[in-house]
Amino acid sequence: MEGKIRIAITQGDINGVGWEVALKSFEDPAMLELCTPVIYGSPKVATYHRKTMDIQTPFSIVNSAANVADDTVNIVSCNDDEAKVEFAKTDAESGKAAWYAMQQALDEYRDGLTDVLVMAPINELAFKQAGIDYPGLTNLVLKELGEPGDVALSILVKDDLRVAFATENVPLKEMTSTLTKDLIKDKMAVFNQSLKVDFGISAPRIAVLSLNPGAVLNDVVGQEEQEIIKPALEELMEERVICYGPYSVDSLLETNNYAHFDGIFAMYHDQGMGLFKALSFNSGVRFITGLSAICATPVHGVEYELAGKGLADESSLRNAIYLGIDVLRNRNREEEALVNPLRKQYYDRRDDSDKLKQMIEPEDETL
């Protein structure tokens, strides 16, 4: 797409902080120099939030991202304006409003009208009350925008800290039957490729966490490290994925050992999330990779305790926007490099000239 990068942003739960952090993110006009924001939701709800918290961000209302204007915040009207805002309340109406916004944002992204998806926080209980079967953001984006064979992976990002998960929505009692060597290898391969392409790290180093407590010292409490994790890491190293472990969380944290790695791979959601929030102070971003689509969301939730008070911190959503822009640019550079690769070169010493020559690829033999 030519012109400015278009960032699709969903309104999230209308009774939470979604509108507040979205509007605050663009109070500074300099943000409009980076991208064109396209917020999906209710203009009426946006106006109510803006007035309640005295946010100065102006916006224009359009019926589709096809009609947006640069240098302004655009709101795509996609909700029944009968929805009422009741701060900090979980109800079916707020769930429906958040869902409709997500669906239209996904549809228009699929149509190529926007470049990056940024999802404001939602309330899964509100979805349940509305009768919406929500599979989680990673699975939703995979279902709506993925292609056959895609392996979607969530990465938590804050500066140089990047944490990915082998599993997310899996009960702990099912972990031993879910976690396999192939699963670890598939997710690690996606993580490694994302670190290279999306984050521009040529030879990423990945630390892998253990599953069982005390497993670094012994295997009394479980065999998964010896039977699943270590064999997976050995095969990955043979495939030139630079990975180490398994480590316990405390051993990785002590003396800042985690800082020696470009990525950390956790076995399950709460293991990785606890580590990440302890180091990021709730201002990080969840990024979904493994797909051609680019999707990010703030790591914090709806924050009902702050809703309507004007106290919410917009840095996580703004960081999601920044990350989406960076990933898009990095992928474009990678694509350009693959389209126009440099010819391989070598020194031909047979005539002792040490002259640098271009290696002719098979398809160039007629030249």
C-alpha positions in Angstrom: 0.0 0.0 0.0 1.3 3.4 -1.0 1.4 6.4 1.3 1.4 6.4 5.1 1.2 3.2 7.1 -2.5 2.7 8.2 -2.9 1.3 11.7 -6.2 -0.4 12.4 -7.1 0.0 16.1 -10.1 -1.6 17.7 -12.0 0.1 20.5 -11.8 -2.9 22.9 -14.2 -3.1 25.8 -16.1 0.2 25.9 -16.4 0.0 29.7 -12.6 -0.2 30.1 -9.6 2.0 29.1 -9.5 1.1 25.4 -10.8 4.4 24.1 -8.8 6.4 26.6 -5.4 4.9 25.6 -6.3 5.1 21.9 -7.2 8.8 22.0 -4.4 9.7 24.3 -1.9 8.0 22.0 -2.7 10.6 19.3 -3.0 13.7 21.4 0.5 14.5 20.2 0.2 15.5 16.5 3.6 14.1 15.9 2.1 10.6 16.0 0.2 11.4 12.8 3.5 11.9 11.0 4.3 8.2 11.6 1.0 6.7 10.5 -2.7 7.1 9.8 -4.8 5.8 12.6 -8.1 4.0 11.8 -10.0 3.2 14.9 -12.9 0.8 14.7 -15.8 1.4 17.1 -18.6 3.8 18.0 -18.1 7.5 17.5 -20.8 8.1 20.1 -18.8 6.1 22.7 -15.6 7.8 21.6 -17.1 11.2 22.1 -18.3 10.2 25.6 -14.9 9.0 26.6 -13.2 12.1 25.2 -15.5 14.4 27.0 -15.5 12.5 30.3 -11.7 12.6 30.6 -11.1 15.9 28.8 -8.9 14.4 26.0 -8.2 16.9 23.3 -7.7 14.5 20.3 -9.9 15.5 17.3 -11.2 12.8 15.0 -13.2 12.3 11.8 -15.9 9.7 11.2 -15.9 7.5 8.1 -17.8 4.4 7.1 -14.7 2.4 5.9 -10.9 2.5 5.9 -11.2 3.1 2.2 -12.3 6.6 2.9 -9.8 7.7 5.6 -7.8 10.9 5.5 -4.2 11.3 6.5 -3.1 13.8 9.2 -6.2 13.0 11.4 -7.6 10.3 13.6 -10.3 8.3 11.6 -13.1 6.4 13.3 -14.8 3.7 11.3 -18.4 3.6 12.6 -19.2 -0.1 13.1 -21.3 -0.3 16.2 -24.9 0.1 17.2 -24.8 3.5 18.9 -27.4 2.3 21.4 -24.5 0.7 23.4 -24.1 2.6 26.7 -20.9 3.1 28.6 -20.9 2.0 32.2 -17.4 2.2 33.4 -15.9 -0.9 35.1 -19.0 -3.0 34.4 -18.9 -6.4 32.7 -21.9 -6.9 30.5 -23.0 -8.5 27.2 -23.4 -5.1 25.4 -19.8 -4.2 25.9 -18.8 -7.6 24.7 -20.8 -7.3 21.5 -19.4 -3.8 20.9 -15.9 -5.0 21.2 -16.5 -8.0 19.0 -18.2 -6.1 16.2 -15.2 -3.7 16.1 -12.7 -6.6 15.9 -14.7 -8.3 13.1 -14.8 -5.2 10.9 -11.1 -4.5 11.6 -10.2 -8.1 10.6 -12.4 -7.9 7.4 -10.9 -4.6 6.2 -7.4 -5.8 7.0 -8.0 -8.9 4.9 -9.2 -6.6 2.1 -5.9 -4.7 2.2 -7.3 -1.4 3.5 -5.0 -1.3 6.5 -1.4 -2.4 7.1 -1.2 -3.2 10.8 -3.7 -4.4 13.4 -3.6 -3.2 17.0 -6.3 -4.7 19.3 -7.3 -2.7 22.4 -8.0 -4.8 25.5 -11.2 -6.9 25.7 -13.0 -8.7 28.5 -13.4 -12.4 27.8 -16.2 -12.7 30.4 -18.2 -10.0 28.5 -17.8 -12.1 25.4 -19.1 -15.1 27.2 -22.1 -13.2 28.5 -22.8 -12.1 24.9 -22.7 -15.7 23.7 -19.5 -15.2 21.7 -17.2 -18.1 21.4 -13.8 -16.4 21.7 -10.8 -18.6 21.1 -8.2 -16.1 22.3 -6.5 -13.4 20.2 -3.8 -15.6 18.8 -6.2 -18.3 17.6 -8.7 -15.8 16.4 -6.1 -14.0 14.2 -4.8 -17.4 13.0 -8.3 -18.5 12.0 -9.3 -15.2 10.3 -6.0 -14.3 8.6 -3.8 -17.4 8.6 -2.9 -19.7 5.7 -2.7 -23.5 5.7 0.5 -24.5 7.5 0.8 -21.3 9.5 2.0 -21.7 13.1 0.9 -18.7 15.2 3.0 -17.6 18.1 2.6 -14.9 20.7 5.6 -12.9 21.7 5.7 -10.5 24.6 7.9 -7.5 23.8 9.4 -4.7 25.8 12.6 -3.1 24.4 15.1 -6.0 24.1 13.0 -8.4 26.2 11.1 -10.9 24.1 9.2 -13.8 25.6 7.3 -16.5 23.6 5.2 -19.5 24.7 5.1 -23.1 23.7 1.5 -23.3 24.9 -1.1 -20.6 25.9 -4.7 -21.7 26.6 -3.9 -25.1 28.0 -4.8 -26.2 31.6 -1.8 -27.2 33.6 -3.3 -30.7 34.1 -3.1 -31.2 30.4 0.4 -29.9 30.0 2.2 -33.2 30.0 0.0 -34.6 27.2 0.2 -31.4 25.2 3.9 -30.6 25.3 5.8 -32.6 22.7 9.2 -32.4 21.0 7.6 -31.5 17.7 5.5 -28.7 19.3 8.6 -27.2 20.9 10.5 -27.4 17.6 7.7 -25.9 15.5 7.1 -22.9 17.9 10.9 -22.4 18.4 11.4 -22.3 14.6 8.8 -19.6 14.3 10.3 -17.7 17.2 13.8 -17.9 15.7 12.5 -16.7 12.3 10.6 -13.8 13.8 13.6 -12.6 15.8 15.6 -12.6 12.5 13.0 -11.0 10.2 10.6 -9.0 12.4 13.2 -7.8 14.8 16.3 -7.7 12.5 18.6 -9.9 14.7 20.9 -11.9 12.4 21.8 -14.7 14.8 19.4 -14.7 17.7 20.2 -16.5 21.0 17.2 -18.0 22.7 17.0 -19.2 26.4 14.5 -22.0 27.0 12.7 -22.5 30.3 12.1 -25.8 32.0 8.7 -27.2 32.8 9.1 -28.7 36.2 10.3 -27.0 39.4 13.9 -27.8 40.3 14.4 -29.6 37.0 17.7 -27.9 36.3 19.2 -29.7 39.3 17.5 -33.1 39.1 14.7 -35.0 37.4 12.9 -36.2 40.5 9.8 -34.2 39.9 9.4 -34.9 36.2 10.9 -36.3 33.1 9.8 -33.7 30.5 13.2 -31.9 30.5 15.1 -35.1 29.7 12.6 -36.8 27.4 11.1 -33.8 25.5 12.8 -30.4 26.0 16.5 -31.3 25.8 16.1 -33.6 22.7 14.1 -30.8 21.0 16.9 -28.3 21.7 19.6 -30.7 20.5 17.8 -31.1 17.2 17.2 -27.4 16.9 20.9 -26.7 17.4 21.7 -29.1 14.6 19.3 -27.0 12.5 21.2 -23.9 13.4 18.8 -22.5 15.9 20.9 -21.1 18.7 19.2 -22.1 21.9 20.2 -22.9 25.4 18.6 -24.5 28.5 16.4 -25.5 30.0 16.7 -22.9 32.7 14.5 -22.3 35.7 13.0 -18.8 35.9 15.0 -17.9 39.0 18.3 -18.9 37.5 17.6 -16.8 34.4 16.7 -13.8 36.6 19.6 -13.9 39.0 22.5 -11.5 38.0 20.4 -10.5 35.0 21.3 -13.6 33.0 18.2 -13.0 30.8 19.9 -10.0 29.3 22.4 -12.2 27.5 19.6 -13.6 25.3 17.6 -12.1 22.4 14.5 -14.2 23.3 13.1 -16.3 26.1 10.9 -19.4 25.4 8.5 -20.4 28.1 6.6 -23.7 28.4 3.2 -22.2 29.4 1.5 -18.8 29.6 1.7 -17.9 33.2 5.4 -18.9 33.4 6.3 -16.5 30.6 3.8 -13.8 31.6 5.0 -13.6 35.2 8.6 -13.3 34.1 7.7 -10.6 31.5 5.6 -8.5 33.8 8.2 -8.6 36.5 10.6 -7.0 34.1 8.4 -4.8 31.9 6.2 -3.1 34.5 3.0 -3.7 32.5 4.0 -1.4 29.6 4.9 -4.1 27.1 3.2 -5.4 23.9 1.9 -8.8 22.8 2.8 -9.5 19.2 1.5 -12.3 17.1 3.9 -13.7 14.6 4.1 -16.8 12.3 1.5 -15.1 9.9 1.7 -12.7 7.1 -0.6 -10.5 9.1 0.9 -8.1 11.6 -1.1 -7.9 14.9 -0.2 -6.5 18.3 -2.1 -5.6 21.5 -1.2 -4.0 24.9 -0.1 -6.5 27.5 -2.4 -5.0 30.1 -6.1 -5.8 30.3 -9.3 -3.6 30.4 -8.1 -2.1 33.8 -11.6 -1.4 35.1 -10.0 0.1 38.3 -8.8 3.0 36.1 -11.7 3.2 33.7 -13.3 6.7 33.4 -10.7 8.3 35.7 -8.3 9.6 33.1 -5.4 7.8 34.8 -4.7 5.0 32.3 -1.2 4.9 30.8 -1.3 4.8 27.0 2.4 3.8 26.5 1.6 0.1 26.0 -0.8 0.8 23.1 1.5 3.4 21.7 4.3 0.8 21.8 2.1 -1.7 20.0 1.8 0.9 17.2 5.5 1.5 17.1 6.2 -2.2 17.0 3.7 -2.8 14.2 5.4 -0.1 12.2 8.9 -1.5 12.8 7.9 -5.0 11.9 6.2 -3.9 8.7 9.3 -2.0 7.7 11.6 -4.9 8.6 9.5 -7.3 6.6 9.5 -5.0 3.6 13.3 -4.7 3.7 13.6 -8.5 3.9 11.3 -8.9 0.9 13.2 -6.4 -1.1 16.5 -8.2 -0.3 15.1 -11.5 -1.4 13.8 -10.0 -4.7 17.2 -8.5 -5.6 19.8 -10.8 -3.9 23.5 -10.1 -4.4 25.3 -12.5 -6.6 27.5 -15.0 -4.8 31.2 -14.0 -5.1 34.4 -16.0 -4.8 38.1 -15.8 -5.4 39.4 -17.9 -8.4 42.9 -18.8 -7.5 43.5 -21.2 -10.4 45.3 -18.5 -12.4 46.9 -17.0 -9.3 45.3 -13.6 -10.0 43.2 -13.5 -6.8 40.6 -11.7 -8.9 37.2 -11.3 -7.3 34.7 -12.9 -9.7 30.9 -13.3 -9.6 29.6 -16.8 -9.3 27.2 -17.6 -12.1 24.0 -19.3 -10.9 22.5 -22.1 -13.1 19.8 -19.8 -14.4 22.4 -17.4 -15.6 24.4 -19.9 -17.7 23.3 -18.4 -21.0 24.7 -14.9 -20.1 
